[in-house]
Amino acid sequence: MRERKFKKRHCKYCELKVDAIDYKDEKLLKYSLSERYKIMPRRLTGNCKKHQELVNVAIKRARHTALIPYVVDTKNVVEIPFETNTSYR
């Protein structure tokens, strides 16, 4: 049997014992977003199925209320999301 070359990822939300994910909590959602604000898959974040579904719904609600942008300019990629005070509109 082959040995793993990487360690098994654990769900951050299970470790924090989170029952519900609020769409207004950007600090909690940033762990599941890439630098271009795309939703990262479970295999990269290590989220369990239950929390990944809650994260997807929360991110989509945050996008709808303009807390998180839908599209980021591909020429000016944000290095560290949520730490700049720029307008998304």
PDB file as gemmi writes it, atoms N, CA and C in Angstrom:
CRYST1    1.000    1.000    1.000  90.00  90.00  90.00 P 1                      
ATOM      1  N   MET A   1       0.839  -1.190   0.000  1.00  0.00           N  
ATOM      2  CA  MET A   1       0.000   0.000   0.000  1.00  0.00           C  
ATOM      3  C   MET A   1       0.876   1.243   0.000  1.00  0.00           C  
ATOM      4  N   ARG A   2       0.478   2.209  -0.773  1.00  0.00           N  
ATOM      5  CA  ARG A   2       1.257   3.439  -0.864  1.00  0.00           C  
ATOM      6  C   ARG A   2       1.019   4.326   0.350  1.00  0.00           C  
ATOM      7  N   GLU A   3       2.063   4.989   0.754  1.00  0.00           N  
ATOM      8  CA  GLU A   3       1.927   5.932   1.865  1.00  0.00           C  
ATOM      9  C   GLU A   3       1.508   7.290   1.323  1.00  0.00           C  
ATOM     10  N   ARG A   4       0.811   8.026   2.137  1.00  0.00           N  
ATOM     11  CA  ARG A   4       0.390   9.364   1.731  1.00  0.00           C  
ATOM     12  C   ARG A   4       1.576  10.310   1.756  1.00  0.00           C  
ATOM     13  N   LYS A   5       1.630  11.187   0.788  1.00  0.00           N  
ATOM     14  CA  LYS A   5       2.696  12.179   0.739  1.00  0.00           C  
ATOM     15  C   LYS A   5       2.252  13.489   1.377  1.00  0.00           C  
ATOM     16  N   PHE A   6       1.024  13.523   1.806  1.00  0.00           N  
ATOM     17  CA  PHE A   6       0.477  14.730   2.421  1.00  0.00           C  
ATOM     18  C   PHE A   6      -0.346  14.319   3.626  1.00  0.00           C  
ATOM     19  N   LYS A   7      -0.537  15.254   4.533  1.00  0.00           N  
ATOM     20  CA  LYS A   7      -1.341  14.939   5.700  1.00  0.00           C  
ATOM     21  C   LYS A   7      -2.825  15.118   5.399  1.00  0.00           C  
ATOM     22  N   LYS A   8      -3.641  14.406   6.093  1.00  0.00           N  
ATOM     23  CA  LYS A   8      -5.087  14.487   5.901  1.00  0.00           C  
ATOM     24  C   LYS A   8      -5.590  15.813   6.423  1.00  0.00           C  
ATOM     25  N   ARG A   9      -6.406  16.465   5.623  1.00  0.00           N  
ATOM     26  CA  ARG A   9      -6.956  17.757   6.024  1.00  0.00           C  
ATOM     27  C   ARG A   9      -8.189  17.529   6.893  1.00  0.00           C  
ATOM     28  N   HIS A  10      -8.372  18.430   7.847  1.00  0.00           N  
ATOM     29  CA  HIS A  10      -9.515  18.339   8.743  1.00  0.00           C  
ATOM     30  C   HIS A  10     -10.397  19.566   8.552  1.00  0.00           C  
ATOM     31  N   CYS A  11     -11.661  19.387   8.790  1.00  0.00           N  
ATOM     32  CA  CYS A  11     -12.635  20.466   8.623  1.00  0.00           C  
ATOM     33  C   CYS A  11     -12.415  21.522   9.709  1.00  0.00           C  
ATOM     34  N   LYS A  12     -12.176  22.752   9.276  1.00  0.00           N  
ATOM     35  CA  LYS A  12     -11.966  23.850  10.226  1.00  0.00           C  
ATOM     36  C   LYS A  12     -13.231  24.158  11.018  1.00  0.00           C  
ATOM     37  N   TYR A  13     -14.351  23.976  10.381  1.00  0.00           N  
ATOM     38  CA  TYR A  13     -15.619  24.298  11.017  1.00  0.00           C  
ATOM     39  C   TYR A  13     -16.005  23.247  12.062  1.00  0.00           C  
ATOM     40  N   CYS A  14     -15.629  21.987  11.823  1.00  0.00           N  
ATOM     41  CA  CYS A  14     -15.869  20.946  12.837  1.00  0.00           C  
ATOM     42  C   CYS A  14     -14.970  21.169  14.050  1.00  0.00           C  
ATOM     43  N   GLU A  15     -13.732  21.597  13.806  1.00  0.00           N  
ATOM     44  CA  GLU A  15     -12.811  21.860  14.909  1.00  0.00           C  
ATOM     45  C   GLU A  15     -13.278  23.033  15.759  1.00  0.00           C  
ATOM     46  N   LEU A  16     -13.884  24.038  15.105  1.00  0.00           N  
ATOM     47  CA  LEU A  16     -14.410  25.197  15.829  1.00  0.00           C  
ATOM     48  C   LEU A  16     -15.802  24.929  16.392  1.00  0.00           C  
ATOM     49  N   LYS A  17     -16.373  23.763  16.063  1.00  0.00           N  
ATOM     50  CA  LYS A  17     -17.713  23.362  16.507  1.00  0.00           C  
ATOM     51  C   LYS A  17     -18.780  24.376  16.078  1.00  0.00           C  
ATOM     52  N   VAL A  18     -18.751  24.715  14.796  1.00  0.00           N  
ATOM     53  CA  VAL A  18     -19.691  25.664  14.213  1.00  0.00           C  
ATOM     54  C   VAL A  18     -20.926  24.915  13.744  1.00  0.00           C  
ATOM     55  N   ASP A  19     -22.100  25.365  14.171  1.00  0.00           N  
ATOM     56  CA  ASP A  19     -23.352  24.744  13.742  1.00  0.00           C  
ATOM     57  C   ASP A  19     -23.924  25.433  12.505  1.00  0.00           C  
ATOM     58  N   ALA A  20     -23.823  26.762  12.478  1.00  0.00           N  
ATOM     59  CA  ALA A  20     -24.349  27.538  11.356  1.00  0.00           C  
ATOM     60  C   ALA A  20     -23.287  28.527  10.913  1.00  0.00           C  
ATOM     61  N   ILE A  21     -23.237  28.786   9.613  1.00  0.00           N  
ATOM     62  CA  ILE A  21     -22.269  29.724   9.058  1.00  0.00           C  
ATOM     63  C   ILE A  21     -23.041  30.941   8.582  1.00  0.00           C  
ATOM     64  N   ASP A  22     -22.710  32.095   9.139  1.00  0.00           N  
ATOM     65  CA  ASP A  22     -23.400  33.335   8.812  1.00  0.00           C  
ATOM     66  C   ASP A  22     -22.758  33.969   7.588  1.00  0.00           C  
ATOM     67  N   TYR A  23     -23.568  34.422   6.640  1.00  0.00           N  
ATOM     68  CA  TYR A  23     -23.035  35.016   5.421  1.00  0.00           C  
ATOM     69  C   TYR A  23     -22.378  36.375   5.673  1.00  0.00           C  
ATOM     70  N   LYS A  24     -22.654  36.998   6.824  1.00  0.00           N  
ATOM     71  CA  LYS A  24     -22.068  38.302   7.136  1.00  0.00           C  
ATOM     72  C   LYS A  24     -20.685  38.192   7.768  1.00  0.00           C  
ATOM     73  N   ASP A  25     -20.282  36.996   8.141  1.00  0.00           N  
ATOM     74  CA  ASP A  25     -18.988  36.782   8.781  1.00  0.00           C  
ATOM     75  C   ASP A  25     -17.931  36.497   7.711  1.00  0.00           C  
ATOM     76  N   GLU A  26     -17.320  37.565   7.183  1.00  0.00           N  
ATOM     77  CA  GLU A  26     -16.360  37.433   6.089  1.00  0.00           C  
ATOM     78  C   GLU A  26     -15.075  36.754   6.545  1.00  0.00           C  
ATOM     79  N   LYS A  27     -14.701  36.933   7.793  1.00  0.00           N  
ATOM     80  CA  LYS A  27     -13.466  36.317   8.284  1.00  0.00           C  
ATOM     81  C   LYS A  27     -13.563  34.800   8.287  1.00  0.00           C  
ATOM     82  N   LEU A  28     -14.733  34.284   8.547  1.00  0.00           N  
ATOM     83  CA  LEU A  28     -14.929  32.838   8.558  1.00  0.00           C  
ATOM     84  C   LEU A  28     -15.023  32.286   7.137  1.00  0.00           C  
ATOM     85  N   LEU A  29     -15.569  33.067   6.226  1.00  0.00           N  
ATOM     86  CA  LEU A  29     -15.742  32.614   4.848  1.00  0.00           C  
ATOM     87  C   LEU A  29     -14.460  32.677   4.032  1.00  0.00           C  
ATOM     88  N   LYS A  30     -13.496  33.481   4.441  1.00  0.00           N  
ATOM     89  CA  LYS A  30     -12.292  33.672   3.624  1.00  0.00           C  
ATOM     90  C   LYS A  30     -11.454  32.405   3.508  1.00  0.00           C  
ATOM     91  N   TYR A  31     -11.628  31.444   4.422  1.00  0.00           N  
ATOM     92  CA  TYR A  31     -10.883  30.194   4.336  1.00  0.00           C  
ATOM     93  C   TYR A  31     -11.349  29.329   3.175  1.00  0.00           C  
ATOM     94  N   SER A  32     -12.522  29.585   2.668  1.00  0.00           N  
ATOM     95  CA  SER A  32     -13.069  28.775   1.586  1.00  0.00           C  
ATOM     96  C   SER A  32     -13.075  29.497   0.248  1.00  0.00           C  
ATOM     97  N   LEU A  33     -12.390  30.632   0.171  1.00  0.00           N  
ATOM     98  CA  LEU A  33     -12.314  31.390  -1.074  1.00  0.00           C  
ATOM     99  C   LEU A  33     -10.880  31.453  -1.571  1.00  0.00           C  
ATOM    100  N   SER A  34     -10.719  31.423  -2.897  1.00  0.00           N  
ATOM    101  CA  SER A  34      -9.393  31.554  -3.476  1.00  0.00           C  
ATOM    102  C   SER A  34      -9.045  33.033  -3.597  1.00  0.00           C  
ATOM    103  N   GLU A  35      -7.865  33.326  -4.148  1.00  0.00           N  
ATOM    104  CA  GLU A  35      -7.448  34.722  -4.287  1.00  0.00           C  
ATOM    105  C   GLU A  35      -8.287  35.481  -5.299  1.00  0.00           C  
ATOM    106  N   ARG A  36      -9.000  34.744  -6.156  1.00  0.00           N  
ATOM    107  CA  ARG A  36      -9.917  35.382  -7.101  1.00  0.00           C  
ATOM    108  C   ARG A  36     -11.366  35.242  -6.660  1.00  0.00           C  
ATOM    109  N   TYR A  37     -11.571  34.962  -5.379  1.00  0.00           N  
ATOM    110  CA  TYR A  37     -12.881  34.863  -4.752  1.00  0.00           C  
ATOM    111  C   TYR A  37     -13.732  33.735  -5.323  1.00  0.00           C  
ATOM    112  N   LYS A  38     -13.102  32.690  -5.797  1.00  0.00           N  
ATOM    113  CA  LYS A  38     -13.845  31.505  -6.218  1.00  0.00           C  
ATOM    114  C   LYS A  38     -13.993  30.577  -5.015  1.00  0.00           C  
ATOM    115  N   ILE A  39     -15.062  29.813  -4.990  1.00  0.00           N  
ATOM    116  CA  ILE A  39     -15.284  28.871  -3.900  1.00  0.00           C  
ATOM    117  C   ILE A  39     -14.347  27.681  -4.105  1.00  0.00           C  
ATOM    118  N   MET A  40     -13.546  27.401  -3.094  1.00  0.00           N  
ATOM    119  CA  MET A  40     -12.594  26.303  -3.187  1.00  0.00           C  
ATOM    120  C   MET A  40     -13.294  24.966  -2.909  1.00  0.00           C  
ATOM    121  N   PRO A  41     -12.893  23.894  -3.592  1.00  0.00           N  
ATOM    122  CA  PRO A  41     -13.546  22.601  -3.402  1.00  0.00           C  
ATOM    123  C   PRO A  41     -13.157  21.941  -2.080  1.00  0.00           C  
ATOM    124  N   ARG A  42     -13.911  20.939  -1.709  1.00  0.00           N  
ATOM    125  CA  ARG A  42     -13.695  20.218  -0.453  1.00  0.00           C  
ATOM    126  C   ARG A  42     -12.327  19.558  -0.385  1.00  0.00           C  
ATOM    127  N   ARG A  43     -11.846  19.064  -1.498  1.00  0.00           N  
ATOM    128  CA  ARG A  43     -10.572  18.352  -1.479  1.00  0.00           C  
ATOM    129  C   ARG A  43      -9.401  19.273  -1.174  1.00  0.00           C  
ATOM    130  N   LEU A  44      -9.557  20.564  -1.417  1.00  0.00           N  
ATOM    131  CA  LEU A  44      -8.497  21.525  -1.094  1.00  0.00           C  
ATOM    132  C   LEU A  44      -8.651  22.117   0.300  1.00  0.00           C  
ATOM    133  N   THR A  45      -9.884  22.376   0.715  1.00  0.00           N  
ATOM    134  CA  THR A  45     -10.100  22.998   2.025  1.00  0.00           C  
ATOM    135  C   THR A  45     -10.163  21.977   3.140  1.00  0.00           C  
ATOM    136  N   GLY A  46     -10.581  20.754   2.825  1.00  0.00           N  
ATOM    137  CA  GLY A  46     -10.705  19.730   3.853  1.00  0.00           C  
ATOM    138  C   GLY A  46     -12.014  19.795   4.606  1.00  0.00           C  
ATOM    139  N   ASN A  47     -12.963  20.579   4.127  1.00  0.00           N  
ATOM    140  CA  ASN A  47     -14.259  20.684   4.791  1.00  0.00           C  
ATOM    141  C   ASN A  47     -15.043  19.385   4.629  1.00  0.00           C  
ATOM    142  N   CYS A  48     -15.864  19.102   5.623  1.00  0.00           N  
ATOM    143  CA  CYS A  48     -16.773  17.963   5.492  1.00  0.00           C  
ATOM    144  C   CYS A  48     -17.936  18.383   4.582  1.00  0.00           C  
ATOM    145  N   LYS A  49     -18.728  17.411   4.157  1.00  0.00           N  
ATOM    146  CA  LYS A  49     -19.807  17.690   3.211  1.00  0.00           C  
ATOM    147  C   LYS A  49     -20.831  18.664   3.791  1.00  0.00           C  
ATOM    148  N   LYS A  50     -21.188  18.455   5.038  1.00  0.00           N  
ATOM    149  CA  LYS A  50     -22.190  19.300   5.692  1.00  0.00           C  
ATOM    150  C   LYS A  50     -21.747  20.764   5.720  1.00  0.00           C  
ATOM    151  N   HIS A  51     -20.509  20.997   6.152  1.00  0.00           N  
ATOM    152  CA  HIS A  51     -20.037  22.379   6.258  1.00  0.00           C  
ATOM    153  C   HIS A  51     -19.723  22.991   4.888  1.00  0.00           C  
ATOM    154  N   GLN A  52     -19.316  22.167   3.927  1.00  0.00           N  
ATOM    155  CA  GLN A  52     -19.072  22.710   2.590  1.00  0.00           C  
ATOM    156  C   GLN A  52     -20.375  23.209   1.982  1.00  0.00           C  
ATOM    157  N   GLU A  53     -21.470  22.503   2.204  1.00  0.00           N  
ATOM    158  CA  GLU A  53     -22.760  22.957   1.689  1.00  0.00           C  
ATOM    159  C   GLU A  53     -23.192  24.255   2.371  1.00  0.00           C  
ATOM    160  N   LEU A  54     -22.955  24.365   3.685  1.00  0.00           N  
ATOM    161  CA  LEU A  54     -23.293  25.593   4.401  1.00  0.00           C  
ATOM    162  C   LEU A  54     -22.433  26.761   3.924  1.00  0.00           C  
ATOM    163  N   VAL A  55     -21.159  26.493   3.644  1.00  0.00           N  
ATOM    164  CA  VAL A  55     -20.250  27.533   3.147  1.00  0.00           C  
ATOM    165  C   VAL A  55     -20.706  28.008   1.771  1.00  0.00           C  
ATOM    166  N   ASN A  56     -21.075  27.073   0.892  1.00  0.00           N  
ATOM    167  CA  ASN A  56     -21.536  27.447  -0.444  1.00  0.00           C  
ATOM    168  C   ASN A  56     -22.748  28.365  -0.376  1.00  0.00           C  
ATOM    169  N   VAL A  57     -23.711  28.027   0.460  1.00  0.00           N  
ATOM    170  CA  VAL A  57     -24.914  28.852   0.592  1.00  0.00           C  
ATOM    171  C   VAL A  57     -24.563  30.223   1.165  1.00  0.00           C  
ATOM    172  N   ALA A  58     -23.688  30.248   2.170  1.00  0.00           N  
ATOM    173  CA  ALA A  58     -23.313  31.517   2.803  1.00  0.00           C  
ATOM    174  C   ALA A  58     -22.562  32.422   1.830  1.00  0.00           C  
ATOM    175  N   ILE A  59     -21.666  31.857   1.037  1.00  0.00           N  
ATOM    176  CA  ILE A  59     -20.913  32.664   0.071  1.00  0.00           C  
ATOM    177  C   ILE A  59     -21.842  33.202  -1.009  1.00  0.00           C  
ATOM    178  N   LYS A  60     -22.771  32.388  -1.462  1.00  0.00           N  
ATOM    179  CA  LYS A  60     -23.714  32.854  -2.484  1.00  0.00           C  
ATOM    180  C   LYS A  60     -24.618  33.956  -1.945  1.00  0.00           C  
ATOM    181  N   ARG A  61     -25.012  33.870  -0.683  1.00  0.00           N  
ATOM    182  CA  ARG A  61     -25.818  34.936  -0.077  1.00  0.00           C  
ATOM    183  C   ARG A  61     -24.995  36.199   0.099  1.00  0.00           C  
ATOM    184  N   ALA A  62     -23.727  36.046   0.492  1.00  0.00           N  
ATOM    185  CA  ALA A  62     -22.859  37.211   0.661  1.00  0.00           C  
ATOM    186  C   ALA A  62     -22.601  37.891  -0.678  1.00  0.00           C  
ATOM    187  N   ARG A  63     -22.483  37.124  -1.744  1.00  0.00           N  
ATOM    188  CA  ARG A  63     -22.324  37.708  -3.076  1.00  0.00           C  
ATOM    189  C   ARG A  63     -23.586  38.456  -3.491  1.00  0.00           C  
ATOM    190  N   HIS A  64     -24.730  37.893  -3.180  1.00  0.00           N  
ATOM    191  CA  HIS A  64     -25.997  38.525  -3.562  1.00  0.00           C  
ATOM    192  C   HIS A  64     -26.199  39.856  -2.833  1.00  0.00           C  
ATOM    193  N   THR A  65     -25.714  39.953  -1.603  1.00  0.00           N  
ATOM    194  CA  THR A  65     -25.835  41.196  -0.839  1.00  0.00           C  
ATOM    195  C   THR A  65     -24.626  42.108  -1.018  1.00  0.00           C  
ATOM    196  N   ALA A  66     -23.724  41.765  -1.953  1.00  0.00           N  
ATOM    197  CA  ALA A  66     -22.555  42.575  -2.322  1.00  0.00           C  
ATOM    198  C   ALA A  66     -21.524  42.692  -1.206  1.00  0.00           C  
ATOM    199  N   LEU A  67     -21.430  41.693  -0.343  1.00  0.00           N  
ATOM    200  CA  LEU A  67     -20.363  41.663   0.655  1.00  0.00           C  
ATOM    201  C   LEU A  67     -19.097  41.050   0.074  1.00  0.00           C  
ATOM    202  N   ILE A  68     -19.272  40.136  -0.873  1.00  0.00           N  
ATOM    203  CA  ILE A  68     -18.169  39.496  -1.574  1.00  0.00           C  
ATOM    204  C   ILE A  68     -18.424  39.682  -3.070  1.00  0.00           C  
ATOM    205  N   PRO A  69     -17.391  40.008  -3.846  1.00  0.00           N  
ATOM    206  CA  PRO A  69     -17.620  40.231  -5.276  1.00  0.00           C  
ATOM    207  C   PRO A  69     -17.854  38.930  -6.040  1.00  0.00           C  
ATOM    208  N   TYR A  70     -18.614  39.028  -7.150  1.00  0.00           N  
ATOM    209  CA  TYR A  70     -18.796  37.883  -8.029  1.00  0.00           C  
ATOM    210  C   TYR A  70     -17.540  37.662  -8.856  1.00  0.00           C  
ATOM    211  N   VAL A  71     -17.043  38.735  -9.458  1.00  0.00           N  
ATOM    212  CA  VAL A  71     -15.914  38.654 -10.373  1.00  0.00           C  
ATOM    213  C   VAL A  71     -14.825  39.606  -9.900  1.00  0.00           C  
ATOM    214  N   VAL A  72     -13.599  39.128  -9.954  1.00  0.00           N  
ATOM    215  CA  VAL A  72     -12.455  39.969  -9.628  1.00  0.00           C  
ATOM    216  C   VAL A  72     -11.677  40.186 -10.911  1.00  0.00           C  
ATOM    217  N   ASP A  73     -11.168  41.393 -11.104  1.00  0.00           N  
ATOM    218  CA  ASP A  73     -10.380  41.711 -12.277  1.00  0.00           C  
ATOM    219  C   ASP A  73      -9.164  40.785 -12.338  1.00  0.00           C  
ATOM    220  N   THR A  74      -9.017  40.061 -13.441  1.00  0.00           N  
ATOM    221  CA  THR A  74      -7.922  39.094 -13.537  1.00  0.00           C  
ATOM    222  C   THR A  74      -6.568  39.769 -13.692  1.00  0.00           C  
ATOM    223  N   LYS A  75      -6.540  41.030 -14.107  1.00  0.00           N  
ATOM    224  CA  LYS A  75      -5.264  41.736 -14.246  1.00  0.00           C  
ATOM    225  C   LYS A  75      -4.757  42.225 -12.893  1.00  0.00           C  
ATOM    226  N   ASN A  76      -5.667  42.601 -12.007  1.00  0.00           N  
ATOM    227  CA  ASN A  76      -5.296  43.089 -10.682  1.00  0.00           C  
ATOM    228  C   ASN A  76      -5.804  42.108  -9.628  1.00  0.00           C  
ATOM    229  N   VAL A  77      -5.059  41.017  -9.458  1.00  0.00           N  
ATOM    230  CA  VAL A  77      -5.452  39.992  -8.501  1.00  0.00           C  
ATOM    231  C   VAL A  77      -5.107  40.461  -7.096  1.00  0.00           C  
ATOM    232  N   VAL A  78      -6.036  40.282  -6.174  1.00  0.00           N  
ATOM    233  CA  VAL A  78      -5.823  40.660  -4.783  1.00  0.00           C  
ATOM    234  C   VAL A  78      -4.980  39.579  -4.123  1.00  0.00           C  
ATOM    235  N   GLU A  79      -3.840  39.964  -3.563  1.00  0.00           N  
ATOM    236  CA  GLU A  79      -2.951  38.993  -2.924  1.00  0.00           C  
ATOM    237  C   GLU A  79      -3.585  38.417  -1.667  1.00  0.00           C  
ATOM    238  N   ILE A  80      -4.057  39.287  -0.786  1.00  0.00           N  
ATOM    239  CA  ILE A  80      -4.663  38.850   0.467  1.00  0.00           C  
ATOM    240  C   ILE A  80      -6.092  39.387   0.502  1.00  0.00           C  
ATOM    241  N   PRO A  81      -7.083  38.523   0.220  1.00  0.00           N  
ATOM    242  CA  PRO A  81      -8.462  39.013   0.200  1.00  0.00           C  
ATOM    243  C   PRO A  81      -8.929  39.463   1.576  1.00  0.00           C  
ATOM    244  N   PHE A  82      -9.873  40.367   1.608  1.00  0.00           N  
ATOM    245  CA  PHE A  82     -10.528  40.900   2.803  1.00  0.00           C  
ATOM    246  C   PHE A  82      -9.648  41.844   3.619  1.00  0.00           C  
ATOM    247  N   GLU A  83      -8.416  42.126   3.188  1.00  0.00           N  
ATOM    248  CA  GLU A  83      -7.570  43.021   3.969  1.00  0.00           C  
ATOM    249  C   GLU A  83      -7.423  44.385   3.319  1.00  0.00           C  
ATOM    250  N   THR A  84      -8.017  44.588   2.160  1.00  0.00           N  
ATOM    251  CA  THR A  84      -7.988  45.896   1.529  1.00  0.00           C  
ATOM    252  C   THR A  84      -9.352  46.543   1.688  1.00  0.00           C  
ATOM    253  N   ASN A  85      -9.376  47.836   1.744  1.00  0.00           N  
ATOM    254  CA  ASN A  85     -10.629  48.570   1.915  1.00  0.00           C  
ATOM    255  C   ASN A  85     -11.096  49.149   0.600  1.00  0.00           C  
ATOM    256  N   THR A  86     -11.238  48.327  -0.403  1.00  0.00           N  
ATOM    257  CA  THR A  86     -11.692  48.784  -1.707  1.00  0.00           C  
ATOM    258  C   THR A  86     -13.172  48.492  -1.854  1.00  0.00           C  
ATOM    259  N   SER A  87     -13.800  49.268  -2.717  1.00  0.00           N  
ATOM    260  CA  SER A  87     -15.218  49.059  -2.998  1.00  0.00           C  
ATOM    261  C   SER A  87     -15.373  47.981  -4.044  1.00  0.00           C  
ATOM    262  N   TYR A  88     -16.343  47.101  -3.897  1.00  0.00           N  
ATOM    263  CA  TYR A  88     -16.552  46.011  -4.819  1.00  0.00           C  
ATOM    264  C   TYR A  88     -17.530  46.352  -5.946  1.00  0.00           C  
ATOM    265  N   ARG A  89     -18.081  47.497  -5.891  1.00  0.00           N  
ATOM    266  CA  ARG A  89     -19.113  47.843  -6.895  1.00  0.00           C  
ATOM    267  C   ARG A  89     -18.521  48.559  -8.059  1.00  0.00           C  
TER     268      ARG A  89                                                      
END                                                                             
